[in-house]
Amino acid sequence: MTDLRFTRRRFLRGAGVLLALPLLNCLSAKSARAARLPRLRRMLLISNNLGVLPKPFFPQETGRDYELSPYLAPLADFRDDFTVFSGLSHPGVVGGHSTENCFLTAARGPTKSGFRNQISLDQFAAEKLGPVTRFPTLNLGVNIDKANRSLAWTRDGVLLPAEDSAPALFQKMFVRGDAAAVQKQLKKLEERGSILDALLDDTKQFSRNLGRDDKSRLDQYLTSVREIEERLQTAREWELRPKPTTTVSTPVDIQDHKLFFEKFDLMLSMAQLALESDSTRIVTLMVDAFATPAFKLGDNQNTTTDYHNLSHHGQADDKVRQLEEADHRQIALLKKLLQSLADKPDGDERLLDRTMILFGSNMGDANTHDNTNLPILLAGGGFRHGRHLAFKRDNNMPLCNLFVSMLQNMGLEADAFGSSSGTLNEINT
């Protein structure tokens, strides 16, 4: 009987190359049940731009038998469902808070004159995946400064604003307008398409008298226009299809930035709802602690100052205590998410087994503006978890090596991303 684990992707990894094999009979034999239940992979990418306190986060021991750190101890029930990493960062991505927009891009030199960001992991994955869902990706935020911060960036280095309203996201995913509203939206899409058509005609005429270099630049521009055309066509097709249904009620918006953890919890729930309804396979969530004022820690307790000021604690006992409590609240929300995903069946597996959850930050230590030794935790997705994988603290492994492994886990043909120097296959062995 054919071993269903012997997939085309596994064969390519074993050979150490990335080539498109023909569909061989031995690789295509699948049970009827497997054919009915495709093995979908999803990813949820979460970053708090002020990170966590490093000492209570990182375990002291490495390998499979490591002792859980104070922060990871509450996740003991999911020990075999996550891997914690140390010694990972983005080479050349330094500059304190300026690195927050580079967490998923690895673009070097964010503080240098003329800096331009590059494509983020989620958008790169969406390009590879194609239009298989209504939304190629969903980019979410908590207390986020939409105009200046985002985890999602286009191939041209343009910021994609995050959605921070749960009701607006819910309507986008599940509420379909009447026939008139649908036609109005289709007309808008057609108008945009006609503008692009006219633009293409004009540029073709203009290109006749250009030199070779200018023609090359124009060709690149036209390629971008054609890609936009394709996305418009896809949007038209999805507009005509019915939206999924849900038994979940429309969420109530939380606008008070002081209710930081309540908002965080709500957006994690919305992210899960998006993934389990297959509205998208890729979600990003930036937790903008930098823009968060003094916030609620407990039922009758607020922090004494804003999140950013707390992060520059200077070892002051009261600030460290508040940060530790805030970090524990974050881990509690992560545990709640893991439990919810583990409780949801997805074919013959758990939703957790088919969903990669990356939790991390661009800050290794916000107190000193250190952008090395980033706190990184990866859960779910079918990897061989249960370890602390430690790399050199003085010469970090590129975080993008992990990103490449995650792309491959989604079944995408990718052998490089950002500053990667290879893959991080330790999570597969």
Secondary structure per residue as TSV (DSSP state, phi and psi in degrees):
chain	resnum	aa	ss	phi	psi
A	1	M	-	360.0	141.0
A	2	T	-	-67.9	133.6
A	3	D	-	-79.0	112.3
A	4	L	T	-66.4	-15.7
A	5	R	T	-74.7	-14.1
A	6	F	-	-85.0	78.0
A	7	T	-	-91.6	167.9
A	8	R	H	-60.0	-39.1
A	9	R	H	-63.7	-42.4
A	10	R	H	-65.0	-39.9
A	11	F	H	-61.8	-43.1
A	12	L	H	-64.1	-40.6
A	13	R	H	-63.4	-43.4
A	14	G	H	-63.3	-33.0
A	15	A	H	-79.0	-13.4
A	16	G	T	77.1	17.0
A	17	V	S	-134.5	168.8
A	18	L	-	-125.2	91.3
A	19	L	-	-128.1	149.8
A	20	A	-	-85.3	105.6
A	21	L	-	-76.3	152.7
A	22	P	-	-66.4	157.1
A	23	L	-	-77.5	98.4
A	24	L	-	-82.8	151.8
A	25	N	H	-58.6	-38.1
A	26	C	H	-68.8	-21.5
A	27	L	H	-95.2	-16.7
A	28	S	H	-96.8	-9.3
A	29	A	-	-71.7	114.7
A	30	K	-	-135.8	153.2
A	31	S	-	-70.9	159.2
A	32	A	H	-62.2	-33.3
A	33	R	H	-67.5	-42.2
A	34	A	H	-64.0	-34.2
A	35	A	H	-67.0	-34.7
A	36	R	H	-75.8	-26.3
A	37	L	S	-119.9	82.0
A	38	P	-	-61.3	144.2
A	39	R	-	-84.0	83.8
A	40	L	-	-77.9	143.9
A	41	R	-	-118.3	142.7
A	42	R	E	-133.3	164.2
A	43	M	E	-142.9	140.5
A	44	L	E	-123.3	118.9
A	45	L	E	-112.8	115.9
A	46	I	E	-120.6	132.8
A	47	S	E	-139.1	129.7
A	48	N	E	-98.8	119.2
A	49	N	T	-74.9	2.6
A	50	L	T	-115.2	0.3
A	51	G	-	67.0	-151.2
A	52	V	-	-136.3	166.6
A	53	L	-	-66.5	123.5
A	54	P	H	-67.6	-40.6
A	55	K	H	-60.4	-47.8
A	56	P	H	-78.6	-7.8
A	57	F	H	-86.1	-49.2
A	58	F	S	-80.6	132.6
A	59	P	-	-67.4	155.5
A	60	Q	S	-80.6	-37.1
A	61	E	S	-95.7	164.0
A	62	T	-	-118.4	176.7
A	63	G	B	81.3	-160.5
A	64	R	T	-83.3	-26.9
A	65	D	T	-99.1	23.5
A	66	Y	-	-67.2	151.8
A	67	E	-	-84.4	129.9
A	68	L	-	-59.7	136.5
A	69	S	-	-71.9	167.4
A	70	P	T	-54.2	-38.3
A	71	Y	T	-73.6	-33.8
A	72	L	T	-87.3	-15.3
A	73	A	G	-54.4	-39.7
A	74	P	G	-63.7	-14.9
A	75	L	G	-94.0	16.3
A	76	A	G	-55.4	-36.8
A	77	D	G	-63.8	-19.6
A	78	F	G	-114.2	22.6
A	79	R	G	-51.8	-40.1
A	80	D	G	-84.7	4.3
A	81	D	G	-110.0	2.5
A	82	F	E	-144.1	158.1
A	83	T	E	-123.4	135.1
A	84	V	E	-106.9	139.4
A	85	F	E	-118.5	145.6
A	86	S	E	-132.7	156.6
A	87	G	S	80.4	26.7
A	88	L	E	-114.1	142.8
A	89	S	E	-166.3	179.5
A	90	H	-	-101.2	115.6
A	91	P	T	-58.0	132.4
A	92	G	T	77.2	0.2
A	93	V	-	-98.6	86.9
A	94	V	-	-131.7	159.9
A	95	G	S	133.0	24.9
A	96	G	G	63.5	-126.2
A	97	H	G	-68.0	-19.9
A	98	S	G	-64.4	-13.8
A	99	T	G	-83.4	-6.6
A	100	E	G	-60.7	-32.4
A	101	N	G	-81.8	-2.2
A	102	C	G	-106.5	4.1
A	103	F	T	-58.3	-39.3
A	104	L	T	-104.8	5.6
A	105	T	T	-113.0	-32.4
A	106	A	-	63.9	22.2
A	107	A	-	-68.5	127.0
A	108	R	S	-76.8	153.4
A	109	G	-	63.9	49.8
A	110	P	T	-63.6	-17.0
A	111	T	T	-97.0	-2.2
A	112	K	S	-79.4	151.5
A	113	S	T	-61.2	136.1
A	114	G	T	77.3	12.6
A	115	F	-	-56.9	138.5
A	116	R	-	-134.7	126.7
A	117	N	-	-69.9	171.1
A	118	Q	-	-132.1	-178.2
A	119	I	-	-63.4	140.4
A	120	S	-	-89.8	161.2
A	121	L	H	-55.3	-43.2
A	122	D	H	-63.8	-42.5
A	123	Q	H	-71.1	-36.1
A	124	F	H	-61.9	-45.6
A	125	A	H	-64.2	-40.1
A	126	A	H	-63.4	-38.9
A	127	E	H	-60.8	-43.5
A	128	K	H	-69.3	-37.9
A	129	L	H	-72.6	-35.5
A	130	G	-	84.8	179.1
A	131	P	S	-81.1	63.4
A	132	V	-	-89.4	-13.1
A	133	T	S	-132.0	165.3
A	134	R	S	-58.2	-40.9
A	135	F	S	-116.3	116.9
A	136	P	S	-54.9	-41.0
A	137	T	-	-147.6	162.3
A	138	L	E	-125.6	128.9
A	139	N	E	-112.1	111.3
A	140	L	E	-114.9	164.7
A	141	G	E	-148.6	156.6
A	142	V	E	-123.4	119.0
A	143	N	S	54.9	32.2
A	144	I	-	-85.4	140.8
A	145	D	-	-80.8	92.2
A	146	K	T	-58.9	-34.2
A	147	A	T	-75.1	-21.4
A	148	N	T	-122.6	-15.4
A	149	R	-	-131.9	142.0
A	150	S	-	-168.5	151.5
A	151	L	S	-87.5	-18.4
A	152	A	-	-103.9	126.4
A	153	W	B	-137.1	140.9
A	154	T	-	-75.3	172.7
A	155	R	T	-60.9	-28.1
A	156	D	T	-88.5	7.3
A	157	G	-	77.0	30.2
A	158	V	-	-100.3	133.8
A	159	L	B	-65.7	134.4
A	160	L	-	-104.6	114.8
A	161	P	-	-60.9	143.3
A	162	A	-	-86.5	148.5
A	163	E	B	-91.3	123.4
A	164	D	-	-117.9	9.6
A	165	S	-	-108.3	114.3
A	166	A	H	-63.2	-43.2
A	167	P	H	-62.4	-39.4
A	168	A	H	-63.9	-40.2
A	169	L	H	-66.8	-42.1
A	170	F	H	-59.6	-45.4
A	171	Q	H	-62.2	-41.3
A	172	K	H	-61.2	-37.6
A	173	M	H	-83.4	-36.6
A	174	F	H	-122.7	-18.2
A	175	V	-	-99.7	119.3
A	176	R	-	-103.0	132.9
A	177	G	-	-71.7	172.7
A	178	D	-	-72.9	-179.9
A	179	A	H	-58.2	-38.1
A	180	A	H	-66.7	-39.8
A	181	A	H	-66.1	-39.1
A	182	V	H	-64.1	-43.9
A	183	Q	H	-64.4	-36.2
A	184	K	H	-63.4	-42.1
A	185	Q	H	-67.0	-40.3
A	186	L	H	-63.0	-37.9
A	187	K	H	-64.7	-40.2
A	188	K	H	-60.3	-42.1
A	189	L	H	-66.0	-37.8
A	190	E	H	-67.4	-38.5
A	191	E	H	-63.1	-42.2
A	192	R	H	-62.7	-39.7
A	193	G	H	-64.0	-39.3
A	194	S	H	-68.0	-33.8
A	195	I	H	-63.9	-42.7
A	196	L	H	-64.3	-38.6
A	197	D	H	-60.2	-46.2
A	198	A	H	-64.1	-39.7
A	199	L	H	-62.3	-42.5
A	200	L	H	-63.5	-41.9
A	201	D	H	-60.9	-44.7
A	202	D	H	-64.3	-42.9
A	203	T	H	-70.1	-32.4
A	204	K	H	-63.8	-41.7
A	205	Q	H	-67.6	-39.7
A	206	F	H	-65.3	-32.6
A	207	S	G	-70.7	-14.9
A	208	R	G	-62.4	-30.1
A	209	N	G	-105.9	16.0
A	210	L	-	-90.5	154.7
A	211	G	-	-76.9	176.8
A	212	R	H	-63.1	-45.0
A	213	D	H	-65.0	-42.9
A	214	D	H	-66.3	-35.7
A	215	K	H	-64.3	-38.2
A	216	S	H	-63.9	-44.0
A	217	R	H	-64.0	-40.4
A	218	L	H	-65.8	-37.8
A	219	D	H	-61.4	-40.4
A	220	Q	H	-62.8	-41.2
A	221	Y	H	-63.5	-44.4
A	222	L	H	-64.7	-33.9
A	223	T	H	-62.1	-40.9
A	224	S	H	-63.4	-39.7
A	225	V	H	-64.1	-41.8
A	226	R	H	-63.8	-37.1
A	227	E	H	-63.7	-38.6
A	228	I	H	-64.6	-40.2
A	229	E	H	-57.6	-44.3
A	230	E	H	-63.4	-39.9
A	231	R	H	-66.8	-35.8
A	232	L	H	-64.4	-40.7
A	233	Q	H	-63.9	-42.3
A	234	T	H	-63.0	-40.7
A	235	A	H	-62.5	-39.2
A	236	R	H	-60.3	-43.8
A	237	E	H	-65.1	-42.6
A	238	W	H	-68.7	-30.4
A	239	E	H	-63.7	-27.5
A	240	L	T	-86.6	-10.2
A	241	R	S	-92.9	147.1
A	242	P	-	-67.6	146.2
A	243	K	-	-81.2	157.4
A	244	P	-	-66.5	160.4
A	245	T	-	-106.5	158.6
A	246	T	-	-147.7	150.2
A	247	T	S	-88.9	-3.9
A	248	V	S	-75.5	137.9
A	249	S	-	-78.0	157.0
A	250	T	-	-59.3	125.9
A	251	P	-	-70.2	155.4
A	252	V	-	-90.4	131.4
A	253	D	-	-70.4	146.5
A	254	I	-	-116.1	108.2
A	255	Q	-	-100.9	-16.2
A	256	D	-	-76.1	113.0
A	257	H	T	-64.8	-16.5
A	258	K	T	-72.4	-23.2
A	259	L	-	-86.0	58.6
A	260	F	H	-60.5	-50.6
A	261	F	H	-74.1	-31.2
A	262	E	H	-62.9	-42.3
A	263	K	H	-67.2	-41.6
A	264	F	H	-59.4	-47.6
A	265	D	H	-60.1	-44.7
A	266	L	H	-62.8	-44.1
A	267	M	H	-71.0	-30.6
A	268	L	H	-65.1	-39.7
A	269	S	H	-63.6	-40.3
A	270	M	H	-66.7	-37.6
A	271	A	H	-62.3	-44.6
A	272	Q	H	-63.3	-40.8
A	273	L	H	-61.5	-39.4
A	274	A	H	-64.5	-40.7
A	275	L	H	-73.4	-44.1
A	276	E	H	-74.1	-22.0
A	277	S	T	-85.6	-3.5
A	278	D	T	58.6	31.5
A	279	S	S	-68.0	-29.2
A	280	T	-	-155.4	166.0
A	281	R	S	-111.0	-4.3
A	282	I	E	-137.0	123.5
A	283	V	E	-130.5	135.4
A	284	T	E	-113.0	147.8
A	285	L	E	-142.3	108.7
A	286	M	E	-94.0	121.5
A	287	V	E	-94.0	105.1
A	288	D	-	-88.0	76.5
A	289	A	G	-64.3	-31.2
A	290	F	G	-58.1	-35.2
A	291	A	G	-93.8	8.7
A	292	T	-	-93.1	125.3
A	293	P	-	-75.2	-172.9
A	294	A	S	-51.1	131.7
A	295	F	-	-129.7	167.3
A	296	K	E	-77.1	124.1
A	297	L	E	-97.3	-39.9
A	298	G	E	-143.6	-171.4
A	299	D	T	-57.4	-41.7
A	300	N	T	-126.9	32.3
A	301	Q	E	-139.7	129.0
A	302	N	E	-114.4	156.6
A	303	T	-	-67.9	157.8
A	304	T	S	-81.3	-12.6
A	305	T	S	-157.1	178.9
A	306	D	-	-70.6	165.4
A	307	Y	H	-61.5	-42.4
A	308	H	H	-62.1	-44.7
A	309	N	H	-63.6	-38.2
A	310	L	H	-61.3	-40.5
A	311	S	H	-63.1	-27.6
A	312	H	S	-92.7	67.2
A	313	H	-	-78.3	-23.8
A	314	G	T	55.7	28.2
A	315	Q	T	67.9	14.1
A	316	A	-	-66.2	126.2
A	317	D	H	-56.2	-43.8
A	318	D	H	-67.3	-40.5
A	319	K	H	-68.3	-41.7
A	320	V	H	-62.3	-40.9
A	321	R	H	-61.1	-43.5
A	322	Q	H	-66.9	-39.2
A	323	L	H	-65.4	-40.6
A	324	E	H	-61.4	-40.4
A	325	E	H	-67.1	-40.3
A	326	A	H	-63.6	-40.9
A	327	D	H	-65.3	-40.3
A	328	H	H	-63.4	-36.2
A	329	R	H	-64.3	-39.6
A	330	Q	H	-61.9	-46.4
A	331	I	H	-63.7	-35.9
A	332	A	H	-62.0	-39.8
A	333	L	H	-67.2	-37.1
A	334	L	H	-64.6	-41.9
A	335	K	H	-61.0	-42.9
A	336	K	H	-60.2	-41.3
A	337	L	H	-64.2	-46.1
A	338	L	H	-60.9	-41.7
A	339	Q	H	-63.4	-43.3
A	340	S	H	-63.7	-42.4
A	341	L	H	-67.9	-34.5
A	342	A	H	-70.4	-28.8
A	343	D	H	-81.5	-11.1
A	344	K	S	-96.9	118.3
A	345	P	E	-72.2	144.8
A	346	D	E	-137.4	92.4
A	347	G	T	67.7	-128.5
A	348	D	T	-96.7	14.2
A	349	E	E	-128.2	-178.3
A	350	R	E	-89.5	153.4
A	351	L	G	-59.2	-31.2
A	352	L	G	-62.5	-37.0
A	353	D	G	-68.0	-19.8
A	354	R	G	-111.6	9.3
A	355	T	E	-127.6	120.0
A	356	M	E	-85.1	127.8
A	357	I	E	-115.5	112.0
A	358	L	E	-99.9	123.6
A	359	F	E	-121.3	123.1
A	360	G	E	-169.7	-162.6
A	361	S	-	-159.5	156.7
A	362	N	S	-78.0	-9.1
A	363	M	-	-106.2	120.8
A	364	G	S	-78.5	-37.3
A	365	D	B	-153.5	103.6
A	366	A	G	-65.3	-28.4
A	367	N	G	-60.3	-35.8
A	368	T	G	-111.2	9.4
A	369	H	T	59.1	33.1
A	370	D	B	-84.5	129.2
A	371	N	-	-109.4	21.7
A	372	T	S	-112.3	170.7
A	373	N	S	49.0	57.8
A	374	L	-	-70.9	144.2
A	375	P	-	-76.2	112.3
A	376	I	E	-129.6	129.4
A	377	L	E	-131.9	131.3
A	378	L	E	-121.1	125.5
A	379	A	E	-121.7	155.4
A	380	G	E	68.0	-163.2
A	381	G	T	79.9	3.2
A	382	G	T	83.7	8.9
A	383	F	-	-74.0	166.6
A	384	R	-	-86.9	90.2
A	385	H	-	-89.6	-167.0
A	386	G	-	97.0	18.2
A	387	R	-	-133.9	162.6
A	388	H	E	-104.4	110.7
A	389	L	E	-96.0	112.1
A	390	A	E	-109.6	131.4
A	391	F	-	-117.4	176.7
A	392	K	-	-61.1	129.0
A	393	R	S	-74.9	-25.5
A	394	D	S	-98.9	-6.5
A	395	N	S	-149.5	78.6
A	396	N	-	-62.3	150.5
A	397	M	E	-74.2	138.8
A	398	P	E	-60.6	127.6
A	399	L	H	-58.1	-28.9
A	400	C	H	-64.7	-19.5
A	401	N	H	-63.1	-39.3
A	402	L	H	-66.2	-40.2
A	403	F	H	-59.4	-41.3
A	404	V	H	-63.2	-42.4
A	405	S	H	-62.7	-35.5
A	406	M	H	-68.6	-40.5
A	407	L	H	-60.5	-44.2
A	408	Q	H	-66.0	-33.6
A	409	N	H	-63.0	-27.8
A	410	M	T	-80.6	-0.6
A	411	G	T	83.8	17.2
A	412	L	-	-94.3	140.8
A	413	E	-	-80.5	95.2
A	414	A	-	-146.7	127.1
A	415	D	S	-116.6	3.5
A	416	A	-	-157.8	149.7
A	417	F	-	-159.8	136.0
A	418	G	T	54.8	-122.4
A	419	S	T	-99.3	21.4
A	420	S	-	-61.7	148.9
A	421	S	S	-116.4	7.3
A	422	G	S	159.5	-148.7
A	423	T	-	-115.6	172.9
A	424	L	-	-114.9	72.8
A	425	N	G	-72.9	-6.2
A	426	E	G	-57.9	-26.1
A	427	I	G	-82.4	-0.9
A	428	N	G	-105.7	-4.5
A	429	T	-	-116.6	360.0
